[in-house]
Amino acid sequence: MLPLRRINQYIRYLVCIITATCISLISIYLLSPQWPPCFGHIIPKDKFELYNKSQPLEVTVVTAYFNLERFQKGSGKYFDANLYMTWAKVYQYIRSPFVFYTDSSDTAETFRKMRAGYENITKILLVNRKSVWAFNYVERIKTIYSIPGYPKHHPNTVVPEYSCAQHAKYATVEETVEKNYFNTTYFAWIDLGYFRYIVGRKKEFVIVKPKDFNEFQIAMNKVYDVSMDVKVDTIFKENRVWLGGGMIFGSKYTLPTFIADYRHAVERYLNLSLSNTDQQVIYSMNTIKEKPYVRRRVSIQTYSARYCWFYLGFSCYRELP
């Protein structure tokens, strides 16, 4: 048996090695210029870039709020209208052409007041859910979620209306591109709560085209490195994610085709008794096994930064001087 003194020496040695390793990893994680920090409430932005006013405002931003009442998110958090409206205050300051959809008259009025003075670049649409094709799937989705043993991931595979609201991103963008209220070339869907960590910043901002954007593709934010050799059933039932659905960017030339293919895929998976959110649909569409069965006429250009859900949006965010 080793003497106590020698054991203590070994322990101190191991502690030093572990501490040094941790410090080194944290330094690499935080300081690496190509991987800005993105965890907790840290904004994935080293500094906020300014908008060059000589450039045209060529991006219409689309978002929506469909009132789903209070629902559980993940293992213990609960989301409701008050939380979403707190996050939505950011859009008081957006100076890009802005289109907002809602099925709530109270929410529509809140946004009208929020956008007062900027009506010339704002379109607020109070809609009936039945007029949005994504909500026509609600009964089929409800049937799937009631199948005994279908995995429960709150709210993705528990609240049918939540799944419909995720598909509604594509329905509202599709209509906005068709109407093109502000005659722009590019369109960006951005979740209502996407900029939740800068609600208190209160800076006027615009959204610009992503750097090195491929005009023949649409842009989305990659969250995880994943295998494409995986079964669709596994993706839906295990709630797997490849790309985040918080932001979708594309042009008036590519988005209609991409959305048509997306809708075709949604219907394919519903026919297979599979439902979740748009994130699982997008992942499934791009797997090796699905290539013979789905249309992928527009490919996806991915932007990523170390498992970050909000990198793409912040990389397109520019503040006005």
HELIX and SHEET records of a PDB file:
HELIX    1   1 LEU A    4  LEU A   31  1                                  28    
HELIX    2   2 ALA A   81  ALA A   88  1                                   8    
HELIX    3   3 LYS A   89  GLN A   92  5                                   4    
HELIX    4   4 SER A  105  MET A  114  1                                  10    
HELIX    5   5 GLU A  119  ILE A  121  5                                   3    
HELIX    6   6 ARG A  129  SER A  131  5                                   3    
HELIX    7   7 TRP A  133  TYR A  137  5                                   5    
HELIX    8   8 VAL A  138  TYR A  145  1                                   8    
HELIX    9   9 PRO A  160  LYS A  179  1                                  20    
HELIX   10  10 ARG A  196  ILE A  198  5                                   3    
HELIX   11  11 VAL A  232  LYS A  237  1                                   6    
HELIX   12  12 LEU A  255  ASN A  271  1                                  17    
HELIX   13  13 ASP A  278  MET A  285  1                                   8    
HELIX   14  14 TYR A  311  SER A  315  1                                   5    
SHEET    1   A 7 THR A 122  LEU A 126  0                                        
SHEET    2   A 7 PHE A  98  THR A 102  1                                        
SHEET    3   A 7 VAL A  59  TYR A  65  1                                        
SHEET    4   A 7 TYR A 186  ILE A 190  1                                        
SHEET    5   A 7 LEU A 243  SER A 251 -1                                        
SHEET    6   A 7 ILE A 218  LYS A 222 -1                                        
SHEET    7   A 7 ILE A 300  SER A 304  1                                        
SHEET    1   B 2 PHE A  71  LYS A  73  0                                        
SHEET    2   B 2 LYS A  77  PHE A  79 -1                                        
SHEET    1   C 2 PHE A 205  ILE A 207  0                                        
SHEET    2   C 2 TYR A 317  GLU A 319 -1                                        
END                                                                             
